Every structure is written in structure tokens, then in C-alpha cells.
Amino acid sequence: MLSLQYREDWGRILEPTVTQVRDLTQARRAAEALLSELARQGYGEATVFAILLAVEEGLNNAIRHGNGSDRSKTVEFAYEVSSEKTVVRITDEGCGFKPQNIPDPTADENLEKPTGRGITLMRAYMDEVVFSERGNENRMVKWNPEASKPRPEN
């Protein structure tokens, strides 16, 4: 059963596109569908890149770390795209984590570690990144800077 219940502190994704993914191949296909919608809504190349990078990191983290790459578990990928903003929600079946306990990847002792940069990248490229209290769900928002520009007439 899909969980799109109302959350007081997050608001509600009204008409989301929801996809269940179990592995990185399915995650890439789901991200490609999002790319099509971003293009349709008039997002610029830099904004599309930012959203795609954050979504790929979020899905990768949910599949690998949240679900432990267990194909019997799913990751719910929900998004809503308007011309003004994109809202993404990624939920895994894992036990969650505390984002504040993730070591700073820019600290000297972590610079050569091959992991630990995903959340930092998500926060750098999105306007909002919020994790649920349990830590198995995140919500990201990216405002479309092109939305305030006049649109060419067709």
C-alpha cells in the first residue's frame, strides 16, 4: 500500500507520480521519467542537473543503505512537478538513520573516503532537504528559477 498520507510539517503532495523501485536500474528509469516532466514544465539545464543529481543520490542511498540492496524491499519514489517547483519524496523500508550523525565529508579525516557525500550533494543542489524523524524518508524541494521569466508565446 502506498503511503501518501498528510503530514502536518511537510504538507501534502497533491497529485504525485509514484514509482516503486527495487534496484539502481529501476531507479534510473524512474529518474528519466522525472526528467521528461521537468523538460515539459520548462526547467533549465542547470536546474534539471541539480534535481537529477539529488534524486540519484537519494535513490542510491535508499536502495543501498536504507534497504541494504535487498530486492525484496522497495523504495517509494514520489514526485510532483509544477512550473514553479518540484517536490520529491523518497521512502525506503529500512530502519532509518540520523542525518546529523553522518560525518562531514569535507573534514580532513574524511576527504579520501569514497562514501558520505550524497547528503551533502543533495543539500547543496536542492532548496530544501528534510528527513523524517525515523530517517527512512526524505523530502526535497527545488524551486524553478526560470518560473519568473516570461514564457515565449506559442
MOMOPE-V519184 format. One record per helix or strand of 2 or more residues. SS is the DSSP state (a for helix, b for strand). FROM is the first residue (numbers start at 1). TO is the last residue. Records with the same first field share a line. If there is no record, write none. Layout:
SS = FROM-TO + FROM-TO
//
This chain:
b = 17-21 + 75-81 + 85-91 + 128-131 + 137-143
a = 24-40 + 45-66 + 99-101 + 108-110 + 118-125 + 145-148
//
